Amino acid sequence: MRNEWRSNLWLALELLLVSIVLWFCVDRIVDYVSILNEPRGHDISHVYKITPARIPGMESERPDYENMAELLERIRRRPEVEYAALSRFAAPYCGSTNNVNVWQDDSIAPIYSTGNAIRRWVQPDFFKVYRIRGVRGETPDQLAEILLPGTNIFGATPGLLSSNGQTINTVDHIGETFDLNGYPDHKLAAVTEPMKRFDYTRLEYCEPTAWDMMVPVATPRATEISVRLKPEMDSQAFIDDIMNDSESQLRVGPYFILKVECLSDLRRSAQMSWTINNRNYLLGVIFLLVNIFLGMLGIFWYRTQMRVSDIAVLKVFGATNGSIFRRLIGEGLLILCIVTPPAILCEWLLISKGYIRLSAEFGSSLTFNFMHQIVVIPLICFALLALIIVAGIYYPARRAMKLAPALALRSE
């Protein structure tokens, strides 16, 4: 290695540059996969969203809330329906931006809701439909029993409350009363797991939610009926059946069914632009990875082929195939080990100086995470480059060792 220090120096510089670029690619892919694998806080399998509507100007003998209750009950009585609940701007992927103000006056440390908190009007069965659980282990059925409407109670997700500009643990304030959008004496009854509005948002940055329980007189303001079907009876025919029955069986006073959507289809359409952008970005990263792989593989392949005569000399002097493999692969891995610390230093400088924003495209934290960026990602990059080095050396070296030394040295 001393005798070939010039070529080894160029190889080290190439590995240094490749390590930095590979770190960037791996960071993006790991971040993308980790976000998609995060718990969403809800389950939309076998769930449909029914949009009710009211005929303008049409009078009814019964109050509107009784008509809505009757419409919901008729939907619940259908044999394929497991749970159904009215809600307003609460379903996932609806893009609700209804803010809520929650506060608790205290002369020492007043408590307020965070500025981007979302208000969702729901009925208790909403938690059963989307299988939302509590942070203290409450099942959806238990949450439905705890959060009963008409008792001035509400629920929340973690991160809803803050004091003195700092987010506080919402669970510690269960049982306390708050002012909810100007209505005093609302009791915080439960804290649910955080719920994502969109899949590409990191869970820790999800907007906190206040679950405002929908009392009967407020049900005419519902914008959606969320329905969970029994798994064995779920099919796309449910949409056609509902729309076919919208005039005969599901017409209650001035209310009728406007449309029915599968939540999976709704999720796909709501995230279409993000999906396309992220897919194109990810394809670019993968293309860069393929180029890195082929380039480094070619370099070590060519480097090993140029040393066929060296391998022949070693065999003449009694070297075994195993010792030659260890020598060649050891040289490549030694150079990689030498350039890895400078590569990590360069990555840290690029991050600290703001030249690289950590996975900003996928909404993750822009703060420097030591364990992730200096330990996990470099280890993955090191392992990938080590595999490329071994592959680039093994196959041409194996072919060279099959040659008789006399043939390999004939040109010499």
C-alpha positions in Angstrom: 0.0 0.0 0.0 3.0 2.3 0.6 4.4 1.7 -2.8 1.0 2.5 -4.4 0.2 5.5 -2.2 -0.7 7.7 -5.1 -3.5 5.5 -6.4 -4.6 4.7 -2.9 -4.8 8.5 -2.2 -7.1 9.0 -5.1 -9.2 6.0 -4.1 -9.5 7.5 -0.5 -10.7 10.8 -1.9 -13.3 9.0 -4.1 -14.5 7.0 -1.1 -14.7 10.2 1.0 -16.9 11.9 -1.6 -19.0 8.8 -2.1 -19.5 8.4 1.7 -20.9 11.9 2.0 -23.2 11.5 -1.0 -24.3 8.0 0.2 -25.0 9.4 3.7 -27.3 11.9 2.1 -29.2 9.3 0.1 -29.4 6.8 3.0 -30.7 9.6 5.4 -33.5 10.4 2.9 -34.6 6.8 2.4 -34.4 5.9 6.1 -36.4 9.0 7.0 -39.0 8.3 4.4 -39.5 4.7 5.4 -39.6 5.6 9.2 -42.3 8.2 8.6 -44.5 5.8 6.7 -44.0 3.1 9.3 -45.0 5.4 12.2 -48.4 4.7 13.9 -51.1 6.8 12.3 -53.3 6.9 15.4 -56.2 5.5 13.5 -57.3 2.5 11.4 -59.2 3.2 8.1 -59.5 -0.4 7.0 -63.1 -1.2 6.0 -64.1 2.4 6.8 -66.3 4.6 4.5 -67.2 8.2 4.7 -70.8 9.1 4.0 -71.6 12.8 3.3 -75.1 13.8 4.2 -76.8 16.9 2.8 -79.9 18.9 3.3 -82.3 20.2 0.7 -82.3 24.0 1.1 -85.5 25.6 2.2 -87.3 22.3 2.8 -89.4 22.2 6.0 -89.6 19.2 8.3 -92.2 18.3 11.0 -89.4 17.1 13.3 -86.3 19.0 14.5 -83.2 18.6 12.4 -81.3 16.7 15.1 -84.0 14.1 15.2 -83.8 13.6 11.5 -80.1 13.2 11.6 -80.4 10.7 14.5 -82.9 8.7 12.5 -80.6 8.8 9.4 -77.7 7.5 11.5 -79.8 4.8 13.0 -81.0 3.6 9.6 -77.4 3.3 8.5 -76.5 1.4 11.7 -79.2 -1.1 11.1 -77.7 -2.2 7.9 -76.4 -5.8 8.2 -72.9 -4.9 6.9 -72.3 -2.0 9.3 -70.3 -2.6 12.5 -70.1 1.0 13.8 -71.2 4.4 12.6 -70.8 7.9 14.0 -71.6 11.5 13.1 -68.7 14.0 13.1 -67.7 17.4 11.7 -64.3 17.9 10.0 -62.9 15.0 12.0 -62.2 12.2 9.6 -58.6 11.6 8.6 -57.3 13.1 5.4 -60.1 15.7 5.3 -57.6 18.5 5.9 -59.6 20.2 8.6 -58.2 23.5 9.9 -60.8 24.3 12.5 -58.7 25.7 15.4 -59.7 25.5 19.0 -58.9 27.7 22.1 -58.5 25.9 25.3 -57.4 27.7 28.5 -57.4 27.5 32.2 -57.0 30.7 34.2 -54.4 30.5 36.9 -52.7 33.5 38.5 -49.4 31.5 38.7 -49.2 29.5 35.5 -52.1 29.9 33.1 -52.6 26.9 30.7 -53.4 27.5 27.0 -53.8 25.3 24.0 -51.1 25.4 21.4 -51.6 27.8 18.5 -52.2 25.1 15.9 -54.6 22.9 17.8 -57.4 21.3 15.8 -61.0 21.0 16.9 -62.9 17.9 15.9 -66.6 17.4 16.7 -67.3 13.7 17.1 -69.7 11.2 18.7 -68.4 8.5 21.0 -68.7 5.8 18.4 -66.2 7.7 16.3 -63.4 6.2 18.4 -64.8 2.7 17.6 -65.0 3.4 13.9 -61.4 4.5 13.6 -60.1 2.3 16.5 -58.6 5.2 18.3 -57.0 4.3 21.6 -56.1 6.2 24.8 -52.5 6.9 25.9 -53.2 5.2 29.2 -54.3 2.0 27.4 -58.0 2.7 27.0 -59.6 0.7 24.2 -61.9 2.4 21.7 -64.9 1.0 23.6 -63.7 2.4 26.9 -63.1 5.8 25.3 -66.6 5.8 23.9 -67.9 5.2 27.5 -65.7 7.9 29.0 -66.4 10.6 26.4 -70.1 10.9 26.6 -71.7 14.0 25.0 -73.9 16.3 27.0 -71.8 16.2 30.1 -69.4 19.1 29.3 -66.4 16.8 28.7 -63.9 16.7 26.0 -60.8 14.7 25.0 -57.4 15.7 23.7 -54.3 14.3 22.1 -50.8 14.8 23.6 -49.3 18.2 23.1 -52.6 20.1 23.3 -51.8 22.1 26.4 -48.9 24.5 27.1 -47.9 26.8 29.9 -45.4 29.6 29.9 -44.7 28.9 26.3 -43.7 25.3 26.9 -45.7 22.2 26.0 -46.9 20.3 29.1 -48.0 16.8 29.7 -51.7 16.7 28.9 -52.3 13.5 30.8 -51.4 15.2 34.1 -54.5 17.4 33.7 -57.1 14.8 33.1 -60.1 15.6 35.4 -59.5 19.3 35.4 -61.9 21.9 33.9 -61.0 24.2 31.0 -62.7 26.9 28.9 -63.3 25.4 25.5 -63.8 28.1 22.8 -65.6 30.4 25.3 -67.7 27.6 26.9 -66.4 27.2 30.5 -66.4 24.2 32.8 -65.4 21.6 30.2 -63.8 18.6 31.9 -60.8 16.9 30.2 -61.8 13.3 30.4 -59.3 11.4 28.3 -56.2 11.7 26.2 -56.0 9.7 23.0 -53.0 8.7 20.9 -51.9 11.4 18.4 -53.7 11.1 15.1 -52.1 11.9 11.8 -54.0 14.0 9.3 -51.7 12.9 6.5 -49.2 10.0 6.2 -46.3 12.1 5.2 -46.3 14.2 8.4 -44.0 13.0 11.2 -46.0 12.0 14.2 -44.2 14.3 16.6 -45.3 17.3 14.4 -49.0 16.4 14.1 -51.3 19.2 15.2 -52.8 18.4 18.6 -56.5 17.8 18.7 -59.4 18.6 21.0 -62.2 16.1 20.7 -65.4 18.1 21.2 -68.2 15.7 21.9 -71.2 16.4 19.6 -74.4 16.9 21.6 -77.7 15.9 19.9 -78.7 19.5 19.0 -75.4 20.0 17.2 -75.7 16.9 15.0 -77.3 18.8 12.1 -73.9 20.5 11.7 -72.3 17.1 10.9 -70.5 17.0 7.6 -69.7 13.3 7.6 -70.9 9.9 8.8 -68.0 7.5 9.4 -68.9 3.9 8.9 -66.9 0.8 9.7 -68.1 -2.4 7.9 -67.7 -5.9 9.1 -64.6 -7.3 7.5 -66.3 -10.3 5.9 -69.0 -8.1 4.3 -66.8 -5.3 3.1 -66.9 -4.7 -0.7 -67.1 -1.8 -3.2 -70.8 -2.8 -3.6 -71.5 -1.0 -0.4 -71.2 2.3 -2.1 -73.6 1.3 -4.8 -76.1 -0.1 -2.3 -76.1 3.1 -0.2 -76.6 5.3 -3.2 -79.4 3.1 -4.6 -81.1 3.3 -1.2 -80.5 7.0 -0.7 -84.0 7.9 -1.9 -86.0 5.0 -0.7 -84.6 4.0 2.7 -82.1 6.7 3.6 -84.1 9.8 2.9 -85.2 11.3 6.3 -87.1 14.6 6.0 -84.9 17.1 4.1 -81.7 15.0 4.6 -80.3 12.6 2.0 -77.0 10.9 1.1 -74.9 13.1 -1.1 -72.0 10.7 -1.7 -70.1 7.8 -0.3 -66.3 7.4 -0.3 -63.9 4.7 0.7 -61.3 6.1 3.2 -58.5 4.3 1.3 -59.5 6.1 -1.9 -59.9 9.4 0.0 -56.4 9.0 1.4 -55.0 8.3 -2.1 -56.6 11.4 -3.6 -55.8 13.7 -0.7 -52.1 12.8 -0.8 -51.7 12.5 -4.6 -49.5 15.5 -5.0 -47.3 14.6 -2.0 -47.1 11.0 -3.2 -46.0 12.0 -6.7 -43.4 14.5 -5.4 -42.0 12.1 -2.9 -42.0 9.3 -5.4 -40.0 11.3 -7.9 -37.6 12.5 -5.2 -37.1 9.0 -4.0 -36.5 7.7 -7.6 -33.8 10.4 -8.0 -32.2 9.2 -4.8 -32.3 5.6 -5.8 -30.9 6.5 -9.3 -28.0 8.2 -7.4 -27.5 5.1 -5.3 -27.3 2.8 -8.3 -24.7 5.1 -9.9 -22.7 5.0 -6.7 -22.9 1.2 -6.6 -21.9 0.7 -10.2 -19.2 3.3 -10.0 -17.5 1.9 -6.9 -18.0 -1.6 -8.1 -16.2 -0.8 -11.4 -13.4 1.0 -9.6 -12.5 -2.0 -7.4 -13.2 -4.5 -10.2 -10.7 -2.7 -12.5 -8.2 -2.2 -9.6 -8.2 -5.9 -8.9 -7.9 -6.9 -12.6 -4.9 -4.7 -12.9 -3.2 -6.7 -10.2 -3.4 -10.2 -11.8 0.4 -10.3 -12.1 0.7 -9.4 -8.4 -1.6 -12.3 -7.5 0.5 -14.6 -9.7 3.7 -13.6 -7.9 2.1 -14.2 -4.5 1.0 -17.6 -5.6 4.5 -18.4 -6.9 5.9 -17.6 -3.4 3.4 -19.9 -1.8 0.5 -17.7 -0.8 -2.9 -19.4 -0.5 -6.1 -18.2 -2.0 -7.4 -17.3 1.4 -4.4 -15.2 2.3 -4.6 -13.3 -1.1 -8.3 -12.6 -0.5 -7.7 -11.3 3.0 -4.8 -9.1 1.7 -6.9 -7.5 -1.2 -10.1 -7.1 0.7 -8.2 -5.9 3.8 -6.6 -3.1 1.8 -9.9 -1.9 0.5 -11.6 -2.0 3.9 -8.6 -0.3 5.6 -8.8 2.6 3.2 -12.6 2.8 3.9 -11.9 2.8 7.7 -9.4 5.6 7.2 -11.8 7.9 5.3 -14.9 7.2 7.4 -14.0 9.6 10.3 -13.2 12.6 7.9 -16.5 11.8 6.1 -18.4 12.0 9.4 -16.7 15.3 10.2 -17.6 16.7 6.8 -21.2 15.6 7.3 -21.4 17.3 10.7 -19.9 20.5 9.3 -22.4 20.5 6.4 -25.3 20.1 8.8 -24.1 22.6 11.5 -23.4 25.3 8.8 -26.9 24.8 7.4 -25.7 23.6 3.9 -27.9 20.5 4.3 -31.3 20.4 5.9 -32.0 17.0 7.5 -34.8 15.3 5.6 -36.8 18.5 5.4 -38.6 17.2 2.3 -40.4 14.6 4.4 -41.2 16.8 7.4 -38.8 15.4 9.9 -36.9 17.4 12.5 -34.3 19.9 11.3 -32.4 19.7 14.5 -29.2 17.7 14.7 -29.7 14.2 16.0 -26.4 12.9 17.1 -27.2 9.2 17.4 -29.1 9.2 14.1 -26.7 11.3 12.0 -23.3 10.4 13.5 -23.9 6.7 14.4 -26.8 5.0 12.7 -26.5 6.5 9.2 -22.7 6.3 8.9 -22.8 2.7 10.1 -25.3 1.9 7.3 -23.2 3.7 4.7 -20.0 1.9 6.0 -21.8 -1.5 5.6 -23.0 -0.7 2.1 -19.6 0.5 0.9 -17.9 -2.5 2.6 -20.3 -4.8 0.6 -19.5 -3.0 -2.6 -15.7 -3.3 -1.9 -15.9 -7.0 -1.2 -18.1 -7.7 -4.3 -15.8 -5.6 -6.5 -12.7 -7.5 -5.3 -14.0 -11.0 -4.8 -15.1 -11.9 -8.3 -12.2 -10.6 -10.4 -9.7 -11.9 -7.7 -11.3 -15.3 -7.8 -11.0 -15.5 -11.6 -7.4 -14.3 -11.5 -6.5 -17.0 -9.0 -7.8 -19.7 -11.4 -5.0 -18.7 -13.9 -1.8 -20.6 -13.7 1.1 -18.2 -12.5 3.1 -18.9 -15.7 0.2 -17.8 -17.9 -0.5 -14.7 -15.8 3.3 -13.7 -15.9 3.9 -14.6 -19.6 3.8 -10.9 -20.6 6.3 -10.1 -18.0 
